[in-house]
Amino acid sequence: MKKFNGKRNNKSMNYLVVVAHPDDEVLGAGATIHKRIRDGHKVAVAIMVSQAAARQGLSSTLSRDEKEALSMIGVEKTYHADFPNIKMNTVPHLEMVQFIEACIEDWKAEAIITHHPADTNIDHIETSRAAQAASRLFQRRDYIQPLKEFMYMEIPSSTEWSVDSSSNRFTANYFVETGRKGIELKMKALAAYKGVMRPYPHPRSYEALESLAAFRGAQSGSNYAEAFECVFFRG
């Protein structure tokens, strides 16, 4: 189990958060993204599905909502693909990998945060698989540096619904202390995504999100935290 305070050797790193849908980046890592940026790191977000027509109740002003939410947590750089929503399993795997590879190369990414591969949402699964494949880009191009970190995040109302007992479910082993203010900012950013949040006891309710952050904090001896599964770390 690793608790991380946001700094390593005082060196700025380039993080790439690869998500299926707008709002996933805030749900899974919003407070961590804000903390990384505040600590001098650079964070870009790559979004695989720019539209979400199949997501019931989601705002028709999704692009504007996304900009507002990302502005709150400090993200200035985004990449957008236009893969079909809740149909990413119909897209050739290579196309998704190549999009992420292009983001890695352009951003000079040193770390990736993405979905867990045992999620229940098909777009999350396909995004994770593509990000895993793209992480090997350095083996195919000599001028690309190997990633230093690769982590999975948890998306409330989705990751915990991994009911396939044969799969390796999300295991929190890497914790970022955010403090209560970090979680409050995360929830403000989520509020910018109209139609995303739900009433309690839904996992995507404000009460549930705060409770999860409190639990992850207590689990790691932190004052509120977001949890990740560290796949690899290269020092």
Stockholm file with secondary structure:
# STOCKHOLM 1.0

chainA/1-235         MKKFNGKRNNKSMNYLVVVAHPDDEVLGAGATIHKRIRDGHKVAVAIMVSQAAARQGLSSTLSRDEKEALSMIGVEKTYHADFPNIKMNTVPHLEMVQFIEACIEDWKAEAIITHHPADTNIDHIETSRAAQAASRLFQRRDYIQPLKEFMYMEIPSSTEWSVDSSSNRFTANYFVETGRKGIELKMKALAAYKGVMRPYPHPRSYEALESLAAFRGAQSGSNYAEAFECVFFRG
#=GR chainA/1-235 SS CEEECSCSTTCCCEEEEEESSTTHHHHHHHHHHHHHHHTTCEEEEEESBSCCTTSTTCCTTHHHHHHHHHHHHTCCEEEECBCCTTCGGGSCHHHHHHHHHHHHHHHTCSEEEEECTTCSSHHHHHHHHHHHHHTTGGGTCTTSCCCSEEEEECCTTTGGGCCCTTSCCCCCCEEEECHHHHHHHHHHHHHHSTTTCCCTTSTTSHHHHHHHHHHHHHHHTSSSEEEEEEEEECC
#=GC SS_cons         CEEECSCSTTCCCEEEEEESSTTHHHHHHHHHHHHHHHTTCEEEEEESBSCCTTSTTCCTTHHHHHHHHHHHHTCCEEEECBCCTTCGGGSCHHHHHHHHHHHHHHHTCSEEEEECTTCSSHHHHHHHHHHHHHTTGGGTCTTSCCCSEEEEECCTTTGGGCCCTTSCCCCCCEEEECHHHHHHHHHHHHHHSTTTCCCTTSTTSHHHHHHHHHHHHHHHTSSSEEEEEEEEECC
//
